[in-house]
Amino acid sequence: MIDTKKIIIKNPATGEIIQEVDVDSRTNIEKAISSGHSAFKTWKNTDAHRRSELMKNWSTIIQDNKQELAKLMTLESGKPINESKGEVDYATSYIDWYAEEAKRVYGRTIPANSDSKKIIVSKEAVGMVAAITPWNFPAAMMTRKAAPALAAGCTFIVKPAEETPLTTLKLIEYAHEAGIPENVIQCVNGPGKEIGNTFTQSDLIRKITFTGSTPVGKQLIKDSADSVKHVSMELGGHAPMIIAKDADIDLAVEQTIASKFRNAGQTCICVNRVLVDESIVEEFSSKLKLEVEKLNVGNGLDENIQVGPVINKKGFDKILSQIEDAVNKGAEILSGNKTISDDQDGYYFVHPTILKNVAKNADIMQEETFGPVIPITTFSSIDEALEIANSTPFGLAAYFFTNDYRIGNYIHGNLEFGIIGWNDGAPSAAHAPFGGMKESGLGREGGIEGIEPYLETKYLSIGNLK
């Protein structure tokens, strides 16, 4: 919850107030931007090995405080504590990766078209970077942006989600403790629209990086056009999972659960549409139901919990609306559809739910679902499955299960998605490029590709060498 002066952070599992955070005024935000811009002149010329060393220090301090950070993350986001611990590791994997990439920002020499010339291409930091991060992965989404920015020589300012600013504030604290100058990496808090406008209107910020909804991303792109800012956008997804008739069904069930119910289904790459060959749908559905009903729902601080709360009432209402719409269009509730909520205290739980025989025109098949609901529909041919999979404007992640290399190669070649898992429901890794196609984004985060958006290319032609 946010007012004009304070952001009130509540535990979504209990409604309990955890802490209040000051809202930054526009004046303070502009001062932070100015100090970051000034610091860029020094940071970009800091030896790459020194930047690398400071980033490694940052990673070490985060890991030394892993338990504290994970608990804080669970308190403000609701995700199970074991997932929060895993996210700390995921977050530092980006810092570790880009601490090394800082030393590998290479230029090149091009053979000249004259024996009196020499041509040199170099890479330089793009400038000050402003990031806007989501609530669902408050540690990893921040470090996935900050790490390549710092490695490239950019200064960095971040606005975390109003629901989960505490994790980001703690990460910034650790960065300063590690020796990264305070005006090189900063955090500001407040309403997203206002701060987003401040970022895009500032001539001192040269790049915007955002993870969040497609409509907000489109607006940021439009607003950044006036000053021709660089933009990286990791936007909405609606991931399909295709299960072919020759698939290992037990593996498909295991990976469906691993993908779908992480953070109570509130992730951008989790499975949102399960497309099953009609010849195996009964076996798959019954095995999935058996395993899903073993999942424990509750407060994420309990290590026996696998599914925590939905972040807020808006998300809760959307989930229930999608379930109702699917049932009205002929879907069968195979499991779940049980809720626990309290509007007064502000906590909302949806038990893992499986919907079978979901119509292809149901809302849940067309719109991203941020919740623990699996809709199952069938197909009779791989081409039909691909048509359903590609039928939305989104192209972030997709999954398929088959043990036939010919079918697998065909599916991979025809899916319009930036991240694809073949017999794998958890494809994310710091050393691999993460990002989407179509309306799911611009640019990539992670891998050797992830530092490029933070770099400018400069070309020098030297003449009169003879």
C-alpha positions in Angstrom: 0.0 0.0 0.0 1.2 3.5 -0.8 0.3 7.0 0.2 2.0 10.3 -0.5 4.8 9.9 2.0 5.1 6.2 2.9 4.9 2.8 1.3 3.4 0.3 3.8 4.8 -3.2 3.2 2.7 -6.1 4.4 3.3 -9.8 4.6 0.9 -11.2 1.9 0.5 -14.4 3.9 -0.8 -12.7 7.0 -1.6 -9.1 6.3 0.8 -8.0 9.0 2.7 -4.7 8.5 6.4 -5.5 8.1 7.8 -2.0 7.6 7.2 1.4 6.2 9.5 2.9 3.5 9.7 6.6 2.6 8.4 7.7 -0.8 11.1 9.7 -2.6 10.1 13.1 -3.8 10.8 14.1 -7.4 13.4 16.5 -6.2 15.3 13.7 -4.4 15.0 11.4 -7.4 16.4 14.1 -9.7 19.3 14.6 -7.2 20.0 10.9 -7.2 20.0 10.9 -11.0 22.4 13.8 -11.1 24.8 12.2 -8.6 24.7 9.0 -10.6 25.4 10.9 -13.8 28.4 12.6 -12.2 29.7 9.3 -10.9 29.5 7.8 -14.3 32.5 9.8 -15.4 34.7 8.1 -12.8 33.0 4.6 -12.8 33.3 4.1 -16.6 37.1 4.7 -16.3 37.5 2.5 -13.3 39.7 -0.5 -14.3 37.5 -3.4 -15.4 39.4 -5.7 -13.0 38.6 -3.4 -10.1 34.9 -3.3 -11.1 35.0 -7.1 -11.2 36.6 -7.3 -7.8 34.0 -5.1 -6.2 31.2 -7.1 -7.8 32.7 -10.3 -6.4 32.8 -8.7 -3.0 29.1 -7.8 -3.4 28.2 -11.4 -4.3 30.1 -12.7 -1.3 28.4 -10.4 1.1 25.0 -11.4 -0.2 25.8 -15.1 0.2 27.1 -14.4 3.7 23.7 -13.0 4.5 21.7 -15.5 2.6 19.4 -16.5 5.4 18.6 -13.0 6.4 17.9 -11.9 2.8 15.7 -15.0 2.1 13.6 -14.4 5.1 13.1 -10.8 4.2 12.1 -11.8 0.7 9.5 -14.3 2.0 8.1 -11.8 4.4 7.4 -9.2 1.7 6.6 -11.4 -1.3 5.1 -14.5 0.3 7.1 -17.0 -1.6 8.2 -20.2 0.2 11.4 -19.8 2.1 13.2 -22.5 0.1 12.4 -20.7 -3.1 13.7 -17.4 -1.6 17.0 -19.2 -0.7 17.1 -20.4 -4.3 16.5 -16.9 -5.6 19.4 -15.5 -3.6 21.7 -18.1 -5.4 20.1 -17.2 -8.7 20.6 -13.5 -8.0 24.3 -13.9 -7.1 24.9 -16.1 -10.2 24.3 -13.0 -12.3 26.7 -10.9 -10.3 29.3 -13.7 -10.5 28.8 -14.1 -14.3 29.1 -10.4 -15.1 32.0 -9.9 -12.7 33.9 -12.0 -15.2 32.3 -10.5 -18.3 33.5 -7.1 -17.1 37.0 -8.2 -18.1 35.8 -9.4 -21.6 34.4 -6.3 -23.1 36.5 -6.5 -26.3 37.0 -4.2 -29.2 38.6 -5.2 -32.5 40.9 -3.9 -35.3 39.5 -3.9 -38.9 41.8 -4.0 -41.9 41.8 -0.6 -43.4 41.1 0.3 -47.1 44.4 2.2 -47.2 47.9 1.5 -46.1 48.0 4.9 -44.4 45.0 4.2 -42.2 44.1 2.1 -39.1 40.6 1.3 -38.0 39.7 0.5 -34.4 36.4 -0.5 -32.9 35.9 -0.1 -29.2 33.0 -0.7 -26.7 32.1 1.9 -24.1 29.4 2.1 -21.3 26.2 3.5 -22.6 25.8 5.9 -19.6 23.5 6.0 -16.6 20.9 3.2 -16.4 17.5 3.4 -14.8 15.8 0.1 -13.9 12.2 -0.7 -12.9 11.8 -4.2 -11.4 8.8 -6.4 -10.5 7.7 -7.8 -7.1 7.8 -11.5 -7.9 11.6 -11.8 -8.1 12.8 -8.8 -6.1 16.5 -10.0 -5.9 17.1 -11.7 -9.2 15.4 -9.2 -11.4 17.5 -6.4 -9.8 20.9 -8.2 -10.1 20.1 -9.4 -13.6 20.0 -5.7 -14.6 22.5 -4.2 -12.2 25.3 -6.7 -12.7 25.8 -6.2 -16.5 25.3 -2.4 -16.1 28.0 -2.2 -13.4 30.3 -4.6 -15.4 30.0 -2.4 -18.5 30.9 0.7 -16.5 27.4 2.2 -16.3 26.0 3.8 -13.1 22.6 2.4 -12.0 19.4 3.5 -10.3 16.5 1.2 -9.6 12.9 1.6 -8.7 11.6 -1.6 -7.1 8.0 -2.7 -7.0 5.9 -1.0 -4.2 5.1 -4.5 -2.8 8.7 -5.6 -2.3 11.2 -2.8 -1.9 12.9 -4.2 1.2 14.9 -6.9 -0.7 16.2 -4.3 -3.1 17.2 -1.9 -0.4 19.1 -4.6 1.4 20.9 -5.5 -1.8 21.9 -1.9 -2.3 23.2 -1.8 1.3 25.3 -4.9 0.6 26.7 -3.3 -2.6 27.8 -0.2 -0.7 29.3 -2.4 2.0 31.2 -4.2 -0.7 32.9 -1.0 -1.8 30.8 0.0 -4.8 30.3 3.8 -4.4 27.0 5.0 -3.2 26.2 7.2 -6.2 27.1 4.3 -8.6 24.2 2.1 -7.5 21.1 3.7 -5.9 17.5 2.9 -5.1 14.4 5.2 -5.2 10.9 4.3 -4.0 7.5 5.6 -5.0 4.6 5.2 -7.5 5.7 3.5 -10.7 4.1 5.9 -13.1 5.6 9.0 -11.5 9.1 7.6 -11.2 8.9 6.1 -14.7 8.1 9.5 -16.1 11.0 11.1 -14.2 13.3 8.4 -15.6 12.2 8.8 -19.2 12.1 12.6 -19.1 15.6 12.9 -17.7 18.3 13.7 -20.3 20.9 12.3 -17.9 19.6 8.7 -18.1 20.6 7.0 -21.3 19.0 3.6 -20.8 15.8 2.2 -19.4 15.5 -1.5 -18.4 12.2 -2.8 -17.3 10.6 -6.1 -16.3 6.8 -6.1 -16.0 3.6 -6.0 -18.0 3.5 -5.4 -21.8 1.2 -2.3 -21.6 3.6 -0.5 -19.2 6.6 -1.6 -21.3 5.0 -0.1 -24.4 4.4 3.2 -22.6 8.0 3.3 -21.4 9.2 2.7 -25.0 7.0 5.5 -26.2 8.2 7.9 -23.5 11.8 7.0 -24.0 11.6 7.9 -27.7 11.7 11.6 -27.1 15.3 11.4 -26.0 16.1 8.2 -28.0 17.1 6.2 -24.9 18.3 2.7 -25.2 15.6 0.3 -23.9 15.5 -3.3 -22.7 12.1 -4.8 -22.0 11.3 -8.1 -20.5 7.5 -8.1 -20.7 4.5 -10.4 -20.3 4.4 -14.0 -21.2 1.8 -16.8 -21.7 3.8 -19.9 -21.8 2.4 -23.0 -23.5 3.6 -26.6 -22.8 3.1 -29.1 -25.6 3.1 -32.7 -24.5 3.4 -35.1 -27.5 2.0 -38.6 -27.4 5.5 -40.2 -27.1 6.5 -38.0 -24.1 7.7 -39.3 -20.8 4.5 -38.6 -18.9 6.0 -38.8 -15.5 8.7 -36.4 -16.4 6.2 -34.0 -18.0 4.1 -34.1 -14.8 7.1 -33.4 -12.6 8.3 -30.5 -14.8 4.8 -29.0 -15.2 4.5 -28.8 -11.4 8.1 -27.4 -11.0 7.3 -24.7 -13.6 3.7 -23.8 -12.8 3.7 -23.6 -9.0 7.0 -21.8 -8.4 6.0 -18.6 -6.5 2.4 -19.8 -6.6 2.4 -19.5 -10.4 3.3 -15.8 -10.2 6.2 -15.9 -12.7 6.5 -14.6 -16.3 7.8 -17.9 -17.7 5.7 -20.4 -15.8 3.5 -22.8 -17.7 0.1 -21.1 -18.5 -1.4 -23.4 -21.1 -0.9 -27.2 -21.1 -1.5 -28.7 -24.5 -1.7 -32.5 -24.4 -2.1 -35.0 -27.2 -5.6 -36.3 -27.0 -4.4 -40.0 -26.9 -2.6 -39.5 -23.5 -4.6 -36.7 -21.8 -6.4 -39.1 -19.4 -3.2 -40.6 -18.2 -1.4 -37.2 -17.9 -4.3 -35.6 -16.1 -4.8 -38.3 -13.5 -1.0 -38.4 -12.7 -0.9 -34.6 -12.5 -3.9 -34.5 -10.2 -2.3 -37.1 -7.9 0.9 -35.0 -7.6 -0.7 -31.6 -7.3 -2.8 -32.7 -4.4 0.4 -33.4 -2.4 1.4 -29.7 -2.5 1.1 -27.8 0.8 -0.3 -24.3 0.8 0.4 -21.7 3.5 2.8 -19.2 5.0 6.1 -19.4 3.1 8.1 -19.1 6.3 7.2 -22.8 7.0 9.8 -24.9 5.2 7.1 -27.6 4.4 5.1 -25.1 2.3 5.4 -25.3 -1.5 2.7 -22.8 -2.5 2.4 -19.4 -0.8 -0.1 -16.6 -1.1 -1.2 -14.6 -4.1 0.4 -11.1 -3.9 -2.8 -9.0 -3.6 -6.6 -8.8 -4.1 -6.2 -7.7 -7.7 -4.3 -10.8 -8.6 -6.6 -13.0 -6.6 -9.7 -11.6 -8.3 -8.2 -12.1 -11.8 -7.4 -15.8 -11.0 -11.0 -16.4 -9.8 -12.4 -14.6 -12.8 -10.4 -16.8 -15.2 -11.5 -20.0 -13.4 -15.1 -18.9 -13.5 -14.9 -18.0 -17.2 -13.3 -21.3 -18.1 -15.9 -23.3 -16.2 -18.7 -21.3 -17.9 -17.2 -22.3 -21.3 -17.2 -26.0 -20.5 -14.1 -26.7 -18.4 -14.0 -29.3 -15.7 -12.4 -28.6 -12.3 -10.2 -31.6 -11.9 -8.6 -30.5 -8.6 -8.4 -27.4 -6.3 -10.4 -24.2 -6.7 -10.3 -23.8 -3.0 -9.4 -20.4 -1.6 -8.5 -18.8 1.7 -8.8 -15.0 1.9 -9.4 -12.1 4.2 -10.1 -8.7 2.6 -9.8 -6.9 5.9 -6.3 -8.2 6.8 -5.3 -8.5 3.1 -4.2 -12.0 2.5 -5.2 -14.3 -0.4 -4.5 -18.0 -1.1 -5.6 -20.1 -4.1 -5.0 -23.8 -3.8 -3.4 -25.4 -6.8 -6.1 -25.9 -9.4 -6.3 -28.1 -12.5 -8.9 -27.3 -15.2 -9.5 -30.0 -17.9 -11.1 -29.6 -21.3 -10.6 -25.9 -21.4 -12.0 -24.1 -24.4 -9.5 -22.5 -26.6 -11.4 -19.2 -26.4 -11.4 -19.1 -22.6 -9.8 -16.1 -21.0 -7.2 -18.2 -19.3 -6.0 -19.4 -22.7 -5.6 -15.9 -24.0 -4.4 -13.9 -21.1 -1.4 -14.4 -18.8 -2.3 -16.1 -15.5 -0.4 -15.0 -12.4 -1.6 -17.8 -10.2 -1.5 -21.5 -9.4 -3.9 -22.7 -12.1 -3.2 -25.2 -14.8 -5.6 -25.2 -17.8 -5.5 -28.4 -19.9 -6.6 -28.6 -23.5 -6.0 -31.2 -26.2 -4.7 -31.4 -29.7 -4.8 -34.1 -32.4 -1.7 -33.1 -34.4 1.6 -31.2 -33.7 0.6 -28.5 -36.2 -2.6 -27.9 -34.2 -0.6 -27.7 -31.0 1.8 -25.2 -32.6 -1.1 -23.1 -33.9 -2.5 -22.9 -30.3 0.8 -22.2 -28.8 1.6 -19.3 -31.2 -1.9 -17.8 -31.2 -1.2 -15.1 -28.6 0.8 -11.8 -29.0 3.3 -13.2 -26.4 6.5 -15.0 -27.1 8.6 -15.2 -23.9 8.8 -18.9 -22.9 7.5 -22.2 -24.2 8.0 -25.9 -23.3 7.5 -29.2 -25.0 8.0 -32.8 -24.2 8.8 -35.5 -26.7 11.5 -38.2 -27.0 11.4 -38.1 -30.8 14.2 -35.9 -32.0 12.4 -35.3 -35.3 9.3 -34.0 -33.6 11.4 -32.0 -31.2 13.4 -30.4 -33.9 10.2 -29.5 -35.8 8.5 -28.0 -32.7 11.6 -26.0 -31.8 11.8 -24.6 -35.3 8.2 -23.5 -35.3 7.6 -22.1 -31.8 7.7 -18.2 -31.8 9.3 -17.9 -28.4 12.6 -16.6 -27.1 13.1 -19.2 -24.4 12.3 -22.9 -25.0 12.5 -25.9 -22.7 12.7 -29.4 -24.4 11.9 -31.9 -21.7 12.9 -29.1 -19.3 10.6 -26.9 -17.2 13.3 -24.8 -15.6 15.5 -23.3 -18.4 16.7 -20.1 -16.8 20.4 -19.6 -16.1 22.7 -16.6 -15.7 25.0 -17.8 -18.6 22.1 -18.1 -21.1 20.2 -15.3 -22.9 16.8 -14.6 -21.4 14.2 -12.6 -23.3 11.1 -12.8 -25.5 9.8 -12.3 -29.0 6.8 -10.5 -30.4 5.1 -8.4 -27.6 7.2 -10.1 -24.8 10.1 -7.8 -25.0 13.2 -6.3 -26.5 16.8 -7.4 -25.8 18.2 -10.2 -23.8 19.4 -10.6 -20.2 22.0 -13.1 -19.2 24.8 -14.8 -21.2 27.3 -13.0 -23.3 24.4 -11.2 -25.0 23.3 -9.6 -21.7 26.1 -7.0 -21.5 25.7 -5.7 -25.0 22.6 -3.5 -24.3 24.7 -1.6 -21.8 27.5 -0.8 -24.3 27.9 1.6 -27.2 30.1 0.9 -30.2 32.7 3.5 -31.1 34.6 3.4 -34.4 37.9 5.2 -34.8 39.6 5.7 -38.2 43.2 6.9 -37.9 44.7 8.5 -41.0 48.0 9.9 -42.2 50.1 7.0 -40.8 52.6 7.3 -43.6 
